[in-house]
Amino acid sequence: YMKGVTLIRSCWGLNPSSGDLEKSPHSDPDSWDVLHRNRRSWVWNQFFVLEEYTGNEPLYVGKLHSDVDKGDGKVKYVLSGEGATSIFTIDENTGDIHATKRLDREAQAYYTLQAQAVDRLTNLPVEPKSEFVVKVQDINDNEPKFPDGPYLAGVPEMSPLGTMVVQVVATDADDPTYGNSARVVYSIEHGHPYFSVEPKTGVIRTALPNMDRETRDQYVLVIQAKDMVGQMGGLSGTTSVTVTLTDVNDNPPRFAHKNYQYTVLESLLVQSVVARIKAADADIGSNAEMDYRIMDGDGPGMFNITTDEDTQEGVIMLLKPLDFETKSSFSLRIEATNRNIDSNFLSLGPFSDTTSVKVTVEDVNEPPVFSIPLSKMVVSEDAKVGTSIGRVSAHDPDNSNSPIRYSIDRNTDLERFFNVDALSGVISTAKPLDREANSVHNLTIFAIESHDPTQIGKGITLITVLDVNDNAPVFAIDYETLLCENAIPGQVIQTISAVDKDEPLSGHRFYFALAGPAAGNLNFTLRDNKDNTASILTKRGGFRRREQPVYRLPVLIVDSGSPALSSTNTLSVRVCDCDSDGVALSCGAVAYTATGLSTGALLAILGCIITLLVMVLLIVTMRRRRKEPLILEEERDIRENIVRYDDEGGGEEDTEAFDMVTLRNLNVIRDPNVRRDVTPDTPTFFHYPSASRPSYKSLPDNVVFREFIWERLKDADVDPSAPPYDSLQTYAFEGSGSVAESLSSLESLSTDSDQNYDYLSNWGPRFKKLADLYGNSDSTTVLS
């Protein structure tokens, strides 16, 4: 038995009331029925095993013993459960239990096993199976670890002493219920004197007050966790904590200079940037945002300042045009103020600053300026050519005061109705004007400096053409007047009105009357309605289309102008057949029946028409049957069937389509079996006997090609396989060759070369063939 281990006995119990045997909850039912024992007598220890055993022999765990075992070897002990046979073994004779492997409590803290004593011969249990636990006893073999490390934390700058930054947590895998193996304390290894850590909780706090981000914004701490309550021999682990000081608005904006000077051209456009200034602020982000404003200056309304949100610069903008001659410099006082002020740091001073800005205007050569940029003039439309209308005036705004010359932008006066005097600026008419065509002329006048023609000023002149009575009134529309045959006397058949292109100031007033010839007619009369309209009335009834289908009334219209103008307009009245409601059914002349023509006349007219139709048909038929000349068909066929081939041949290297050897050999031996029964009379330029044809080399160069072509033509005429129509033949014949003859050594046998090749005979058997070909001694033999 192990020292200090409690002896445990598990027995069968008796029920006092009944005297019956009571079954243990761990008993085996089968063994109970077989053995019918009245008690169970295990004697064994509470087992503990130290983890990480490093001995060479199996570690003794404990001993099991049953009082049934008499030591005669009849009882055998059997072990089963977690790790049985693989980790734990039992001596079947003595009941000693050993651990054969190293155990790790952090992997498994205990093992549940079952033990049983059986008969060695029959393997039948002599005791019920019983369960026990082997606990693994912890040792300090795990160092503390930071599962969430490394840490990132932040704390506002200027924080007071002891401000919490972050809490670090270390864990130890050892048993927290046994000893001090898992009891951890914290300490700071790197980070003094700025931060501290609480030993038990791991809370990191600031150790110095008012740490300034602008001086140093980041700190890296090293925190250690040690077990065994920090005692000697304990294990430790470390982690890093990066602490960033976050910004607060503790720095007011400050201008680098108290005075700034900028120079701009007076030609600077409105809404352009004059200058950019910036107040420095050591803070960042929203704490560095600021607003600028112009506190005072000698140019009210000339400038404005806004904040560039990206750079936090003050952007000075021009609001009005600059004029060097009027004011050459401006002084501004500008203030910059933090937008987000922290009340905790008001004691650090005002969070704003001011500076002075001087803007100097630089003179530039400006174009002339019109005294009246938009001038208005009037002229009568009956003004004579050359009539003065008005005068424009411009001056040079610069100190040089250059003379000015004037001209009209002809893009605004394409028909050249006006002229302007180049020196005086007087505008006059150049053509007769017509208000009805164009009542207002919009002219652009150029004012050009004489000393610098590139400086051009522009002015606008509106010329209004005044109306005169130069247009007579006319009918407002083309009237279509219909008169029913059943009209009664005094009936209004048409109301007319007039228009006039003129526009008198007092408005139009027209007078209507029938012109002189029609004033006393018996059919119609006119009534002036005094409202610029007039009514046409009938004087009688009984109008008949057969008698007169159309009546034409001359109407005189007079305007109220001075002098008055008039015109005579003709009103056509058509007589119509109307229904009972006065709706016209048919108007105009009535068709009369041709009762005066006899039957014979009608037949004669019909015969003439038939004759004309027959003649037309004959002419058409003859034109269709007429055959056009063949040459026209061929020309049309050629014209209508043009095929273009962009195919350039391969030259003499192209042997796919033609046999170039035949074309190059002029003295081809003809086949004697070819037909010679048709011999065309082929002209030649040189007469020579038919028995012997001269070589092309003996002919002059300008005759070679002609003789070649005639030769090929003759061959084509006698060729029985040639097509029975004209065909185009192409020959790649380039003449009889150069006067310099061939440069190839293969033709050396037929030349009178002075080169001596006798030395080839002395070169040995390998050069015998060349010596036979080129040597003088054997040349006769080779050629024979």
C-alpha angles and dihedrals in degrees: 000000000000120000114259095009118130117241111235122196121189112197140179108254131219122226103229094206099054105020089226125135116262121218120230115234090234095051125117110242093211095053089045092057093045104044101028091204117175096215143017118226113193115164112191142135134253100255128224126173125195113232125236095025108183102188124124095232126066112273115250109235105174147293133266121205134174124202087227087070106092093179093253094117095249094116122072124193119223126193125200138162134064112006094356110159091357098063106359126046130185130206102237091209103043102022093234112156122209134182111227098188138048112266127216116204091199088059096044126355100197143004127219114217137176124219129195138176115219136179108266094219102041099024087225116143115256091188131029116261113267130198127223138169130236110205122204110226115223128239127184099266102131125075121215116268134198106225093187097043144156094053132209117200140163136207128182115258118250089033117160123255114286097023109159114245106175141322120239122203127202124190129205120205093210123103109283091198096057121065125313097301093114100034107110132194125191130224136171116242099176126021104065132173096013100059140022135197130216108240098221103033103032092228111155117212137179113267097191128051126232099016107185120225091200088060097043125350104184138047130184114210128193113211122193127204116196128185128213085061088288094299125147112285095028121134121242142195133192139208135184125241118197109203118194121195107226119217127259126183098262098130122074120215117264131190114229091223134027092217131039128185127200133176124210134176117251087232091067109133123242114265090028123133113261098181145333122227130177135198111215117237121182091206123089138219118006090350089066096049113115143175126226128207138173106243097188141332144159095256107064112194093006097101141028131191128211135175121254100222093205099052101018089232124148108241114204111208130194113238102176133033117271123234118191092195091055101040126356102188142025132201121209133182113211130192127201118200131182111250096211113041121187111219090209091070103041088115090069090075140269112326094223139071137193136213139177123244124195118197115198118199115218118211120243131182102265126198120252118282124220116231087222110028091194115034125181125208137173132211133177116248091231092056114134122244110276096029111150113237105178145308134259124205133199134169139198108255092202124091090250090069094203119199115261131229122196133214139163122247098238091205085074094044105038095161092047098234092158142042132198126209107243094219107031100032093229112156118214138172118267099180137024111277129226116199091193090059097043122358098181129037118200108202129185111213120203120214110197128190112237093213095047113023090187089072105084126171124198130215133178123230121188113200115192116200112221117222126247126185100261101131125075119221119256138183112296091227140358100274123215105201119192123195120196117222089231094054115137127223114277094025117145107234100171141011114207134193136184141223132207127197090216121089111209116195092238094048131247126310117181130191122205131200139149112264118252101267092051099039095096100035117138097223109057142017134192128228120197108219093200091232099089090276134094135197127224113216134184120244096198143010135231100076113173128197092211091059099044123347098188134035123193119207122193109218121197116212120190126186128212097242127124107274094022117233127205141185136193116230125188119230115200116211117195121200113227140186105241136187126238092279093055096254112146113242101177132357139190132036121351117238111242123217113246096235094151096072119092127221092253093056092051091051091050091052091049092050092053091052092050091049092052091050092051092051091051092051092050092051092050093048093050092051092052093050096045109108116223120223117276092238089063091053091048092048091048090048091050092045094047097042107051112153119189123203117191091196119133112195124238094246120224091337091063103094096155098088104026139029100238092189092069092050092050095050107079097176097058115166107240122227107255090214094064115112115266098170092104112059114176121212097249116184119225132194094222123043115219133155115284092227094065124033113203119243116257089236091065093055125087114264094246092056099046096083095044092052090046092054094047089049092053091045092054091049091051093050094055095040107110091200094055115113117260092242138059115283135180116247122193122201124188092217114151101176137271097303140264125314088233089064121214123326093206119116089221090079094049091108092067096047132084094237118169091212113121115217098176090111089071089076090064094056097080138251094311091067096041093104092054090045089054092049099044105023117107094224095061101033093098091054093050094051095045 
